[in-house]
Amino acid sequence: MPNHDYVPDARAGLDPRTRARLAAEFAAHWEPKGRGVEVAASVGWYFTGRTAALQELVAWAENLGPDSRLRVVTSDPGSGKSALLGRLVLLSNPATRLRVHVSGVPSYTIPQKGIVTAALLALGKTVAELESELAQQLQVQPGQDLIQAIVARRKPALIVIDELDEATDPERVIKDLIVPLQQGADTGVGPRLIVATRRPWVPLLPDSRVEIDLDEPTYLRVGDVADYVWSVLLATDDPDSPTPYRHDPIEARHVAEQVAAVARHSYLIAQIAARVLTHTPQVLAPDRVRAELGAWVDARRAFDADLARYGQQEARIRDLLLPLAWAQGAGLPRDLWADVATAMAGRDYADGDIDWVLSVAGAYAAQALEDDRSVYRLYHQELAEHLRTSRDPAQANRAITNALLHKVPASPPPLARDWLASPPYIRTYMATHAAACGLLDELVDDAGFLVAAEPERLIPALSTVTSPEGRLAASAYEAVTPILDRRNPGRAAAQLQLASWQRGANKLANSVDLFPRRPPWRVPWAHWAPEDRLILGRHTSAVTAVAVGQIDGHPVAVTGSSDATVRIWDLTLGQPVGEPLTEHVDAVTAVAVGQIDGHPVAVTGSEDATVRIWDLTTGRPVGEPLTGHTRGVRAVAVGQIDGRPVAVSASSDAKVRIWDLITGQARGEPVTGHTGELTALVVSQIDGRPVAVTGSSDATVGIWELATEHPRGEPLTAHTFSVTAMALGQIDGRPVAVTGSWDAAVRIRDLDTGELLGEPLMGHTDTVTAVAVGQIDGHPVAVTGSIDRTLRTWDLATRLPRGEPLSGHGGWVTAVAVGQIDRHPVAVSGSSDGLVRIWDLATSKLRQDPLAGHRGGVSAVALSQIDGQPVAVTCSWDGTVRIWDLATGRPRGEPLIGHTGPVRAVAVSQIAGRPVALTGSDDHKVQLWDLETGHAHGNPLTGHSGAVNAVAFSEIDRHPVAVTGSTDGTLRVWDLDTGALAEAIDLHSVPSTIASTPDATTVISTRKGIMAIRFGVLHDVE
């Protein structure tokens, strides 16, 4: 039968690497602690005493009664917290229990086999690493909610967490892991927790706890420490020990009692003293022991006294142990140890010196496994803290940082650092060391470093970056961290380059050109509206609402999504808090944050027509959903009426409701007055009186007295008010982009540099919605269409209008293309009036009657040829695509039908000599069409999660590809030979137009700005 308990070297379902790592940690920490020795290499079983504490823990763990309170083991440093937990874990593990010396040990201190379900060592670990380890040990499947899975176990799990105070962020471990676990335990069926930590962290643990302070008389037994020292002096289990007391147990007892008198309750002092005595050639009289050890008032002085016995070699030992005191995580790898020691001491050390110090002072160096490598650290944190006092932290970390930099390999010319080839310790902890000495600014403008670095360590360290360029680089990295594909470093570097241009981190963007792994695409330039934002993470669908607040003094954001979930995000760390809140059954469309009796709450509204209240501390709903609206809730706000907290909700049912947050009941009747759906809501005060201000689809703004539920005055008339269109061309051989905008202006931009050329072209009186580029008599021109229902022709060389505006459409000009009919330059335009018009650009007149056939507005136009004859391909809001013979003005065949929503974009090209068209639609699909047959070419390309509103053809490796943009904020590249997705690029903005140049440069415009991308190697996205 499968073993569901903690057996690190035999658990079913663990992969070999995980099994090896857990087994190594068990051997390096839990087993030696449980044996009462310093490190795993030490021989013998010396655990002694702690009977009362063990009895209490074993009795509680074996009794599945109502007492599920957290057990906290605490004490001064060196009093045996880890030894106590190690003993419990060691005896629980069936694989090691058989080796434990239990003769003469009270049976009530021996737990049942397998009672410890998971054992976590928090030393140097992040909360994410601890959560991952816990999930692995308890076999929680990926995608499962960790806390819920643990609470739902048929038998409560007993989870042991040691050295909580040495976690990377103990407070976050408490908040995000221990508190949720204990909340599950408080239900009576959840897990049981035993946590060991130093005293300062105890008050932050859940109130539902029982403290076991090992320094209190209740848990101290006279003679325990002496018994321990006596067993070490006799070394019965270690025949190789040089102890002179082996054959003199009576004298050894007297000496042990003298050591115990000095050490008092500190096993750490006793351990060091016993080690000194066993390595002293002759037996020392008890009174001499008392005299020599009398100054050992703490573990630090005991440590110094032990090292002093090495005489002239003491400085050498300290030099070699010092790097271990500053090591991060599980410890310092052997292959970096000598280099770091050399840098810190200013004296040369080599691998032979490491062998020597391990032979003479190896008892102080605990060995563990991290990233499949042996690493070393000082066996007790108290000793590490003591050694660190000899150096200024900034000076020490500067020496370590420089030593690690010299271990980063150089890539081929131009000799950029190849961070991906550096040792794992450097990739994981370089950011921590560099931040501690102010050197992180010098690293963050290197894309190779950011791609290789461990985000869990790098992101907190970025707060130390202060230089202007460094802050921009840090902002770019933080913006894309959640979406970086670290399995593909080249793709991650490309995405980072895009974010760098968008944030103005130009030095970081340019460093991608030196990246040793070839990116599949690169961004040579981008001009982007300034922004300063951090991507916290992702919902599985569109984010529809956000509010900010505080939990325990920490700023948080609360977001709602069309995936029907609510999420909480820590704004300081940029990380999610807990699991998604999932009680709504439809899209969450509104969020507000407030308080009830001093507790932070969120109020959410949903398309399921309900309002819900959430306790932000526990992540649980407060009471039942608030019901009364008959349609989706579009906005919520919180406030007070007469000192009582209330929520105000606005709905598509055109009603406003007020809710008492304490009782959860509606307050009065719905507030009515708008004639359209309510779309916006805010609560404020006017003259000290609470009011709600509402916005509606009826184009009005209402103000309402919350106390009286009556309108305040007459409704206010609401207000209405970026690149909207683009085409590529050339001016005097220079590639340019011509863009139109909401500001009614037309601009020209150099594609090589991304710089604007000249002043904007002004003439339209409303938003420019369409742009096409062509030639008239050899002169480059642009033709633009606008909401003002006109088209204008511009001479791109002189930047002046050419002729009068072309007018005739009865609606907005939504699309325009430029080509030739019988060698005459023409423009073909589409309009919201559903008609297609053909204009002679030389005469500025219509060539023929409008082309009618679409039943909805024309959204896009492209020109091509079939059998040498000019044709126009148009798409429409009616969901169809049409082909028009421009010479005759007649449709060519039947409409192309396949999309199930409005068709927003079209592009034309040739593949294998055949004319094809590419279309994108609101149905989220992209379709390739054979223009000769009028049939779809292959299956639709699916993957976008929003409307496809921009498409273009391009080439990668001589393979035809489609480049598509969507309202989901992504750019996707499709291999048209196979239909496979080749790239998915998050633009953080909705693409509005896409165009490609002959050299395979793709230019994309969005509301935030314009950018260029050059694609390299064609690869399928996994």
Secondary structure by P-SEA (a helix, b strand, c coil): cccccccccccccccaaaaaaaaaaaaacaaaaaaccccccccccccccaaaaaaaaaaaaacccccccbbbbbccccccaaaaaaaaaaaaccccccccccccccccccccccccccccccccccaaaaaaaaaaaacccccccaaaaaaacccbbbbbbccccccccaaaaaaccaaaaaaaaaaccbbbbbbbbcccccccccccccccccccccccccaaaaaaaaaaaaccccccccccccccaaaaaaaaaaaaaaacccaaaaaaaaaaaaaccccccaaaaaaaacccccaaaaaaaaaaccccaaaaaaaaaccccccccccccccaaaaaaaaaacccccaaaaaaaaacccccbbbbbcccbbbbccccaaaaaaaaccccaaaaaaaaaaaaaaaccccccccccccccccccccccaaaaaaaccccccccccaaaaaaccaaaaaaaccccccaaaaaaaaaaaacccccccccaaaaaaaaaaaaaaacaaaaaaacccccccccccccbbbbcbbbbbbcccccccccbbbbbbcccbbbbbbbccccbbbbbcccccccccccccccccccccccccccccbbbbbbbccccbbbbbccccccccccccccccccccbbbbbbcccbbbbbbbccccbbbbbccccccccccccccccccccbbbbbbcccbbbbbbbccccbbbbbcccccccccccccccccccccccccccccbbbbbbbccccbbbbbccccccccccccccccccccbbbbbbcccbbbbbbbccccbbbbbccccccccccccccccccccbbbbbbcccbbbbbbbccccbbbbbcccccccccccccccccccccccccccccbbbbbbbccccbbbbbccccccccccccccccccccbbbbbbcccbbbbbbbccccbbbbbcccccccccccccccccccccccccccccbbbbbbbccccbbbbbccccccccccccccbbbcbbbbccccbbbbbcccccbbbbbccccccc
